[in-house]
């Protein structure tokens, strides 16, 4: 019976102490968001999803062929790719290219939030 009482006291104490380890002090649960850049992250999405309509000389729409043009229009781009697919302003047109994935849209949004580094 004494063995049971000692075990019943030691087990909860061990759990509490393991969560109070000094190695965890000072560490934060905050994880810094990945830095998004135009060249590495945004340009491939734009090139894949907006070609040829927004890429001169074939493109007849607002050009998105470089950093400056995409940066200037990022708010409109994000708004259009977030529309319901049956909205006539949705981009890219369903009959031409697949819709951007949630992850791709998140990259565009995060890039905008990070002040659009090149």
WOPE-V432850 format. One record per pair of residues at least 4 apart in sequence whose ideal C-beta (glycine too) atoms are under 7 Angstrom apart, sorted by the first residue. I is the first residue (numbers start at 1). J is the second residue. If there is no record, write none. Layout:
# WOPE-V432850
I,J
I,J
This chain:
# WOPE-V432850
1,5
2,6
3,7
4,8
5,9
6,10
7,11
9,13
10,14
11,15
12,16
13,17
14,18
15,19
16,20
33,110
35,114
36,41
36,42
36,107
36,110
36,111
36,114
37,41
37,117
37,118
38,42
38,43
38,67
38,70
38,116
38,117
38,118
39,43
39,118
41,107
41,111
42,46
42,70
42,107
42,108
42,111
43,47
44,48
45,49
45,100
45,104
45,107
45,108
46,50
46,64
46,70
47,51
49,92
49,97
49,100
50,54
50,55
50,64
50,92
51,55
52,58
52,59
53,59
53,61
54,59
54,61
54,62
54,63
54,64
55,59
55,63
55,65
56,63
56,65
59,63
62,73
63,69
64,69
64,70
64,73
65,69
67,71
67,118
68,72
69,73
70,74
71,116
73,77
74,78
74,108
74,112
74,116
75,79
76,80
77,81
77,108
78,82
78,108
78,109
78,112
80,89
80,90
80,91
81,91
81,100
81,105
82,105
83,87
83,89
83,90
84,90
85,90
85,94
85,99
92,96
92,97
93,97
100,104
100,105
102,106
103,107
104,108
105,109
106,110
107,111
108,112
109,113
110,114
111,116
112,116
